[in-house]
Amino acid sequence: MKVHETAIVHPTAQLAEGVEIGPYSVIGEGVIIGEGTWIGPHVVVDRWSVIGRNCRIYQYAS
């Protein structure tokens, strides 16, 4: 798991093995992100969202 120092990840979020979170991204309460998923810069994943394995979410998505 690799989380950029400027990213904000809620303490209840679950990040699987190999997840990468880009700069200035926000991962909300209760979010689950599957193995190998890449979250680009400036992405907002709102609370209780579930993202599967090996997904790519590109910059500025919310």
Secondary structure, 3 states (H helix, E strand, C coil): CEECCCCEECCCCEECCCCEECCCCEECCCCEECCCCEECCCCEECCCCEECCCCEECCCCC
